[in-house]
């Protein structure tokens, strides 16, 4: 593949010979006899490859390498050195050079080195757009991680408006019978969003990017299909006419949004079977596994509370397992009342529960754990049934990244801390410590 090459050498014969080699296979070559001339050329235009001798008048090749990389960090550099000066070439490689050649340089190794550098440069240029898309995909990962449609839509619209620099946007989803229904709007009034909906219904479901306009819309809106693969999910409408890279990024985000919407839809359909405990209707351990993975990937701090009810066996023995089961359900409601909406409460099994507290450290987690402990201790359970039962709970706390960054270990440390409370006073909160003994097999 032809490349633009800047060749720097203070010897006229070398410049002529090497440039002839390179031009003979189609490369665009510009020559310079010293470092100042080379830097002037680099400031004037873009080159794919810089070839420079280690020894130059006025400044050596290593200095030129550093200055050239400041001008263009992705510039590919080949240094040429004499047989007895290999060490400087090795230092050049450590400073960012791509290759080095030892004089006398014949055509074959020179052309091969330039071809490698040109291929690398082309690949980096191609990947630049991909890297931008990957950054955008990280935004979409936050959307898909929620698995909550009501949170997903406003988050997605805010991200879409930011990517396009748009004042407003709206999302419409295909409902029953293929009718477009307004799911949400960002930066638009209810009247404006409704006008966009009506305009899209009149125009029909878009298979590709298009535009709608009119005075009731306040100008022109760009309409992008939202799809998961080949399956159309809906359409996103963006105020204005984004073009070029902003439009490409918006289209990419809409493809990811289609995936997120479908995932949220599937979650709504199967969560009672896959992720919800049959008795308490809290999340189960399968969802806990998903939620922990999500938080570990996000990099946010979080706390795990491992909770075990004290002396539940006495309740079962005195009142029967049906009453014990009803008590477990009510404990779940008390737990939910003590945490935020974004936190995750799980029935771990039997009379054990886990609370995943997102975005907080152990100090805040300890306050929440104490609130839960006091709430359970002070609650009168099954009062409507006339039983008026009292129970307490032992709670263990472990925090990420304070105690560990491993999923299995954060659960184990919280379990150990809880077990310490079970072996001592009960009705207590303990914070994890690595010197706590392992929990006996249940």
Secondary structure by P-SEA (a helix, b strand, c coil): cccbbbbbcccaaaaaaaaaaaaaaccbbbbbccaaaaaaaaaaccccbbbbbcccccccaaaaaaaaaaacccbbbbbbbccccaaaaaaaaaacccccccccccaaaaaaaaaaaaaaaaaaaaaaaaaaaaaaaaaaaaaaaaccaaaaaaaaaaaaaaaaccccbbbbbbcccbbbbbcccccccaaaaaaaaaaaaaaccccccccccccccccbbbbbbbcccccccbbbbbccccccaaaaaaaaaaaaaaaaaaaaaaaaacccccccccccccccaaaaaaaaaaaaaacccbbbbbbbbcaaaaaaaaccaaaaaaaaaaaaaaaaaaccccbbbbcccccbbbbbbccccaaaaaaaaaaaaaaaaacccccccccbbbbbbbbbbbbcccccccaaaaaaaaaaaaaaaaaccccbbbbbbccccccccc
